[in-house]
Amino acid sequence: MKRTAIIAALLLAAVLTGCGSSSDTAVKPSSTPTPSRTYDVHDCKALLERDYAADTPRDASADPECAHLTRGEYVEAAGEVLGAHKDDFLDQAAQEIVWDAAWDETDPDQQQVVCDRLAEDGAVLVGQEMLGAGGMDEASGNPIDMVQYFHDEKC
């Protein structure tokens, strides 16, 4: 959900802000001109893909790789990159449904114990303990991701 919210914010920012353009106040070269890098839509998509892979999606419309694109071209490029990961979003949403059901079936007192443990020990330690105790099956997914989700969304 956190990643989905970031991506939605990225697309919203792209739609609302439009693309930047380079300023005409740049200093002119005094000697031989050096060729400037010319970017195309593929460079912009590559930047957006790198940001997505690093789990840091953001509005890159003002970056040199994307600044030359119109707002519509940028939104289309961002949409293509995000669309290529639609299965990731669907898988994450399906996983969160399983986690939500498990949380809802847990006694409120036990939920508070989980939240207290997460606040005290963190998701990595609690998730590793759950995995080590054999309390996880394949359908439950990564225990560290699950307890981090509980920490972020439920506690």
N, C-alpha and C positions, 0 to 999 in steps of 0.2 A: 504494500500500500504506500509506503514511504517513497519508493522509486516511482510508482505511478503518479503520485502527487507532484514529484519533482518534474517528471516528464510533462505532465499537464501544464505546470507552471511555465516550463520552457516553451511549449507551443503557444500558450497564451501571450507570453512576453514577445514572442516572434510576431504574432499577429498584431499586437498593440503598438510595438515600437517601430517596426519597419527597419530597413537595412541602413547602415551608416555609409557614408561615402568619405573618401579621403579629402583632406583640406587642400585648397589651392595656395595656401600660405607656406608651402614647403620650400626649403632653401634650395636654390638651383645649384647644381654642381659647378665647381669652378674650373675643373679640368675635364678630362675625358669622361663622358657619361658611363655609368655602370648600368648594365641592363637590369631592370627591375623584374622581379618574379611576377609572372602572369598566372593567376589562379583561375581555375574553372570550377564548375559545379562538382566535379569529382573530388577536388581538393577539399571543398566544403563538406561533402559527405564523409570523406575520410576523417576530417577533424571531428565531426559529430559522432562518428563511430568510435573514435578513440576516447572521446569523453564518455560515451555510453559504456564502453568496455571498462573504463576506469571507475565506473559507478559515480561519475560526476557530470551527468547531463546538465547543460546550461544553454542559455541563449548566446550563440556565437555569431550572431548576425553582424556584429561590428568587427569581428576578427578579419584579418586580411584575406583569409581563405574564403570568406563568405560575403564580405562587404560589397563586392561588385554585383551581387545578385539583387534582383528586385525583391520586394517583400514576398510576392507570390512565389517566386523561384525559391527563395529561402524556405518558406513554409512547406513547399513541395519536397525539397531536399530533406528537410527535417522529418517530414511525414514518411518518406521512403525509408530513412534509416530506422525510425521507430517501428514502422510497419514490418520491417525485416525481423523484428524481435517480438512480434505479436504473440508467438507461442510462449515466449518467456513470461509475458504479462498474464496470459491465460493460465499457465502452469502455476505461477505465483498466487493468482487469485484462487485457484482450486486448492492449493496447499493451505491458504489462509482460511478457507471454509472448513477444512478438517481441523485446524487448530482452534478456530472459533467454537466448533462443536465440542471439542475436548474441554475447552475452558468453561463453556456453559454447563457441562456435565460435572464440573468440579464444585465441591462444596465451597461456599463463600469464605469460610474460615481457612480452608486449604489454599484458596486463591490468595488470601492475604499473606500466608506463609510463603508462597512462591514469590510474591512481590517483595516481601521483606528480604528473602534470600537473594533475589536479583539485585536489589539496592545495595546489599552488603557485599556480595561476592562476585557479581557480574554474570553476564550471559555465558561467557566461555566456560567458566568453572561449573556453573549449574548445568549447562548442557552436556559437558563431559561426564559429570556425575550421573546424569540420566542415561547417557549412552552406556557407561560402565555398569550401571545397575541392571541393564537389560530391559529397561522400561520403554524401549522404543522399538517400533517395527518399521519396515520400509515405507509403509503408507504414511507414517508420521513425518517423514522427511528428516532434514538435518536438525538435530536437537538444539544446536547453538542458534540456528536461524529461528527455530520455534520459540525458544525462551527469549530471544531478543525481540521477537514480535510481541510476546506477552508483555515484556518490559515496556516497549514503545507504545503499544496499543491498549493494553488492559490495565496496567498498573498506574 
